[in-house]
Amino acid sequence: MSILSTEKLGHAFNDTWLFKELYLGISKGERISLVGINGTGKSTLLRILSGILNPTEGKVVTERDLQIGYLEQDPKFNEEESISDFIYSINNKQQQLIREYEEAVSEEIPNEDLLNKLMDEMSNENVWEYEYEIKTILGRLGIQHLEQKIATLSGGQRKRLALAKLLIDDPDVYILDEPTNHLDIETIEWLENFLTTGQKTILLVTHDRYFLDNVSNQIIELDKGKIAVFKGNYSYYLEKKAELDSADEAAFEKNKNLLRKELEWMRRQPKARSTKSKSRIDSFYELEDKTKGRQEKSQLELSVKVSRQGNKILELHKISKSFENIAILKNFDYTFKKGDRIGVAGKNGTGKSTLLNLVTGKISPDKGAINVGETTVFGYYRQGGLEFTDDERVLDVVKNIAEYITMADGKTLTASQVLTHFLFPPAKQFGMVSKLSGGEKKRLQLMRVLMKNPNFLILDEPTNDLDIDTLNVLEDFLLNFSGVLMLVSHDRYLIDRLTEQLFIFEGSGVVRIYTGNYTDYRLEQEEEKSSLKEAPKTQIQVQEALSSPKKKLSFKEEQEILNMEKSITDIENKIKALTEELNTINIDHKRLIEVSTEIQTLNETLEFNSLRWLELSELK
């Protein structure tokens, strides 16, 4: 049964219909991803379903008292509010109690009487577990200094703040527009786990294919104003879509061949046609309409000449950089080689963009030296986006770089011809840049970078706001790019496919050089964690199980699974007892912190033991 649905939904902008007669139903527990190229109306549909935008026609029907949480691509805030004002809703008693308690604890000299009073109230309202959840969400999303004004936050911080509020409120339906933008990879993996725990109902738009595949259990494609539903994750959708496209192409070719024969027959017919052939004539016109009605999909073309590259490319000699006494890089040393394909990974704020700015000479190191080869030509795609003035046309922005560009095949194209390759038709070329969508601006920015024929390409979060079709074309281009590639991205699929080496920013100025892609790195990290937690005997058992799968558990493994079951039960009972202690009236705030820490440790142990139990159960 649908808890959120549409009836004959349609919406138009300036007499142009994005979609009409849409029927869509979302049932409890469904996790749906909405896919489609830029400009098809995905974000518009999300805004209508969330109640932010009224449709041109039709209506949205919801279950009574249904709470819908909506995360916009660019969230809007009251600039005068603090983070705390935004997070803790005035009309939510539990949130207000938590806010008062947090403020009381943060005082230099805490008021013991006030703290005891608040803790009693929190115990009576059973909010200690909720308070722990809020702290976890804020910590994972890097939200600190709750007294800070929202007006001082960056675009990335605002997006994470809006996401945090949505997760804290835990609505009946989550509607998420590009939730992974501005998140580092570890946080994205945590968010995946958060959204797939329990029976959450989700409708999302994302370009992150791993996230899309791991979270979704249904795909809805919006194309040419119509929707198609695929019951399964993104991998299933791709498989079925390929089958449908193949069948569609075969049907189109068959119709074309038939039309050719029918056209010859029509030309041979005398003017006074018989009644007997009228049905065939009608069929001809119907077939002609079908063939003409098919629109060939425009395809983005990425193909540029790569400048000649000498033996000396770029050398980083013991470079160090700090900001306000915070170390970003310490004695980092690396010599770039021909064909290097390097992914740059690490948590937000650890210095990834700083390294790119050092490499390209935008800033200088505090210590060390950077030597650039004479033939090195940088192409730097910045995360910040395209810089332009309101009175600039699309064509002018390109001509400011060059009137002509040499393509990979040696042909020289005009700025206008290159724009056409990048899916900017003449009507768009003479329009204002300010009128372009977010994805179109990103595409234009990428084009300007490639027009310089770089042989050292640096891409800082290139996937934000690009649709999946454009990303696929970009990937194919980068796979064949013969120069040096440095890629900063939270898109694990992109890093896995395009890079062979990683610079891992571990914080405090430490950068680890790792040979392999991101999945290799994460597997190695998990193995290291397991080796720290498991006894040597258990390690041997795991290795044996992986190298030679068994149809039957050994006696030792049988004993281990029995012990694991008892251990899991004991830990769950401890967590339950500690949670009950949290809700007692007389607990003091020092003991409260101790109990909260112990619960967190027990939860981590429980997760590890549960995974080991599942592994043994599967073998059994």
C-alpha positions, -999 to 999 in steps of 0.1 A, spaced: 0 0 0 14 34 -10 20 60 18 29 86 -8 16 87 -44 8 110 -73 -23 113 -96 -20 127 -131 10 147 -120 24 173 -145 47 203 -143 58 228 -169 83 257 -170 77 285 -195 52 264 -214 77 235 -217 64 203 -200 90 184 -179 65 156 -174 27 149 -176 3 122 -164 28 108 -139 15 80 -116 40 71 -89 35 52 -56 59 48 -27 53 21 -1 67 18 34 102 4 35 109 10 -2 143 26 -10 139 42 -44 166 59 -66 154 83 -93 176 83 -123 177 103 -156 199 128 -175 202 164 -164 172 185 -172 146 157 -171 130 171 -139 143 149 -112 149 177 -86 116 193 -96 97 160 -89 114 157 -55 104 193 -46 68 186 -56 66 153 -36 81 171 -6 54 198 -7 79 226 -15 65 232 -50 30 230 -63 26 210 -96 11 226 -127 -15 198 -128 -25 167 -108 -19 162 -71 2 144 -45 -16 121 -21 -1 112 13 -11 90 42 -26 110 71 0 127 94 29 115 71 61 133 80 83 140 50 119 151 53 135 168 23 172 174 17 177 200 -11 208 202 -33 214 238 -20 196 241 13 182 274 25 186 287 61 178 316 84 213 332 83 209 347 118 203 313 135 230 294 152 237 257 144 220 249 177 189 269 168 185 249 136 193 214 150 170 216 181 134 223 172 115 246 195 84 224 194 103 192 202 105 188 240 132 160 239 154 181 216 151 212 238 160 192 269 191 178 252 200 214 241 197 227 276 218 199 290 245 203 263 247 240 271 249 234 308 277 208 304 297 231 282 299 259 309 334 265 323 319 260 358 289 237 355 259 244 377 255 210 395 219 218 407 209 226 371 227 196 357 210 172 382 176 188 374 181 184 337 193 148 340 163 139 361 140 154 334 159 136 306 156 103 325 118 108 330 115 115 292 138 86 282 159 108 260 195 95 269 195 71 239 182 99 216 209 122 229 235 96 221 221 92 185 222 130 180 258 132 191 267 103 168 251 120 138 266 154 145 301 138 151 299 117 119 290 147 98 317 169 113 293 194 129 309 211 160 307 245 177 269 245 179 269 282 189 284 292 155 262 313 132 249 296 100 259 327 81 296 318 87 293 282 72 306 271 38 284 255 12 296 220 22 291 226 59 255 238 52 247 207 32 260 185 60 240 205 86 208 201 66 215 163 63 222 161 100 189 177 109 170 154 86 186 123 101 180 135 136 143 142 130 139 107 114 108 114 92 85 88 78 98 94 43 133 106 34 136 126 2 172 132 -6 187 152 -35 224 144 -39 230 135 -3 267 124 -8 278 158 -21 304 174 3 308 141 23 341 122 25 342 85 17 341 72 53 310 94 60 293 81 28 299 45 39 284 54 74 254 71 57 248 40 36 246 19 67 224 44 85 199 45 57 197 8 52 192 0 89 155 -5 98 126 -1 75 133 35 63 113 48 33 136 67 9 134 85 -24 168 98 -36 187 113 -65 224 106 -66 253 103 -91 273 81 -67 269 46 -83 282 26 -53 259 45 -30 230 41 -54 237 3 -57 241 -3 -20 211 18 -8 184 12 -34 160 -17 -38 141 0 -66 151 22 -95 127 47 -112 139 62 -145 125 96 -156 130 100 -193 111 123 -218 84 130 -193 76 93 -185 87 70 -158 98 33 -159 101 12 -127 128 -14 -122 124 -36 -91 160 -41 -79 192 -22 -73 212 -1 -98 231 -31 -112 198 -49 -120 186 -17 -136 216 -14 -159 212 -51 -169 175 -47 -177 180 -13 -194 206 -28 -217 182 -55 -227 154 -30 -233 177 -7 -254 188 -36 -274 152 -47 -281 143 -11 -289 172 -7 -313 162 -40 -331 126 -29 -334 137 5 -348 160 -11 -374 131 -35 -384 107 -5 -387 133 14 -408 137 -15 -432 100 -20 -435 94 17 -441 120 16 -469 100 -11 -487 67 5 -480 80 38 -494 89 21 -526 54 6 -528 39 41 -522 59 56 -550 48 29 -574 11 33 -566 -11 51 -592 -29 82 -581 -63 65 -581 -56 40 -553 -80 12 -547 -100 8 -514 -82 -25 -509 -49 -8 -503 -61 20 -480 -53 0 -449 -17 -5 -461 -14 33 -468 -26 40 -433 -1 16 -419 26 33 -439 19 67 -423 17 51 -388 51 34 -394 65 67 -407 54 85 -375 70 58 -353 103 61 -371 103 100 -371 92 101 -335 124 84 -324 149 109 -311 185 100 -314 202 106 -281 228 133 -282 261 121 -269 287 142 -251 321 139 -269 353 143 -250 383 143 -272 413 167 -270 449 167 -279 473 160 -251 504 182 -250 538 165 -254 553 155 -220 590 155 -212 608 132 -188 607 157 -159 571 162 -150 567 174 -113 589 169 -83 578 176 -47 608 178 -23 600 175 14 572 201 12 553 212 44 523 235 48 504 247 78 475 271 84 470 288 118 495 263 134 476 233 120 498 210 100 484 201 66 515 185 50 548 174 67 578 167 46 558 152 17 581 138 -10 570 125 -44 583 125 -80 556 122 -106 562 97 -135 546 94 -169 512 76 -167 507 82 -130 470 79 -121 466 90 -85 436 92 -63 436 116 -34 415 104 -4 410 113 32 385 130 55 372 165 48 395 192 61 427 171 61 443 190 32 434 174 -1 426 207 -19 457 223 -3 479 198 -21 463 205 -54 468 243 -49 505 237 -40 510 215 -71 495 241 -94 513 270 -78 482 287 -64 499 287 -30 535 282 -19 548 257 6 562 268 40 592 245 35 605 223 7 606 228 -31 583 222 -60 599 218 -94 577 217 -125 589 203 -158 591 227 -188 566 207 -209 541 202 -181 507 218 -188 482 217 -160 445 214 -164 429 222 -130 392 215 -125 383 232 -92 356 222 -67 345 258 -64 328 259 -98 327 282 -128 335 319 -123 315 342 -145 297 376 -146 259 379 -151 263 395 -185 286 368 -200 273 345 -227 282 308 -229 302 313 -261 321 343 -246 332 322 -216 348 297 -240 363 323 -264 381 339 -234 402 307 -234 407 301 -271 389 308 -304 400 273 -317 410 240 -301 429 210 -315 412 177 -310 428 142 -305 425 134 -342 443 166 -352 413 185 -364 409 221 -354 374 232 -342 360 266 -335 347 275 -300 312 270 -312 319 236 -327 335 225 -294 305 237 -275 283 215 -297 305 185 -289 298 193 -252 260 193 -258 255 230 -259 234 237 -290 235 272 -307 204 284 -287 224 277 -254 256 291 -268 242 326 -272 224 324 -238 237 337 -205 258 315 -183 236 324 -153 207 306 -170 225 272 -171 217 244 -147 242 233 -121 252 203 -142 255 224 -174 279 249 -156 300 220 -144 301 206 -180 312 241 -193 338 243 -166 352 209 -176 353 220 -212 373 251 -204 399 230 -186 403 205 -215 406 233 -241 441 240 -227 453 206 -240 467 196 -206 491 167 -200 487 169 -162 450 168 -154 438 176 -118 402 170 -110 388 182 -76 354 165 -70 344 165 -107 312 144 -101 291 169 -82 260 179 -102 269 157 -132 244 131 -144 254 95 -147 254 95 -185 279 124 -185 300 107 -158 302 76 -180 316 96 -209 340 114 -186 353 81 -173 358 67 -208 378 99 -217 399 97 -185 406 59 -190 422 68 -224 439 100 -212 477 95 -217 489 122 -194 492 123 -156 459 122 -136 453 134 -101 417 128 -88 400 140 -56 366 124 -54 342 109 -29 329 87 -57 344 53 -48 334 39 -82 353 66 -100 385 63 -79 384 25 -83 381 26 -120 405 54 -128 434 53 -103 462 29 -95 478 47 -66 464 67 -36 476 96 -15 458 90 18 455 121 40 455 107 75 455 140 94 481 160 113 501 165 80 506 128 74 501 115 38 503 78 32 512 66 -4 493 34 -12 496 13 -43 462 1 -54 427 15 -57 403 25 -29 386 -9 -26 420 -26 -22 428 0 5 395 -5 24 399 -43 23 434 -40 37 421 -17 65 393 -42 74 419 -70 76 441 -49 99 412 -42 122 403 -79 122 438 -89 130 438 -66 161 405 -79 174 409 -116 166 431 -142 184 458 -158 163 439 -191 162 408 -174 149 429 -156 122 441 -190 109 406 -203 108 394 -172 88 423 -176 63 416 -213 59 379 -206 53 387 -180 27 413 -201 8 395 -234 9 357 -231 15 343 -260 35 310 -277 32 310 -286 69 323 -267 100 352 -282 119 347 -291 156 366 -260 166 344 -238 144 313 -255 159 326 -245 193 335 -210 182 300 -204 168 284 -216 201 307 -194 221 300 -165 197 262 -169 203 267 -167 241 291 -137 237 265 -118 216 238 -125 241 260 -114 270 269 -81 253 233 -74 244 223 -79 280 251 -56 292 240 -29 267 205 -32 279 215 -29 316 237 1 309 209 18 289 186 13 319 212 28 341 213 59 318 176 64 324 179 63 362 172 95 380 202 96 404 230 91 379 256 119 380 271 134 348 306 118 352 291 84 355 269 93 325 299 99 303 315 66 315 283 46 307 279 63 272 315 54 263 311 18 275 279 14 254 298 27 223 326 2 229 302 -27 234 282 -18 203 315 -19 182 323 -54 197 288 -66 191 290 -55 154 323 -74 150 310 -106 168 278 -105 147 298 -104 115 320 -133 126 289 -153 136 273 -146 102 305 -157 84 305 -190 103 267 -195 98 272 -191 61 299 -218 61 276 -240 81 
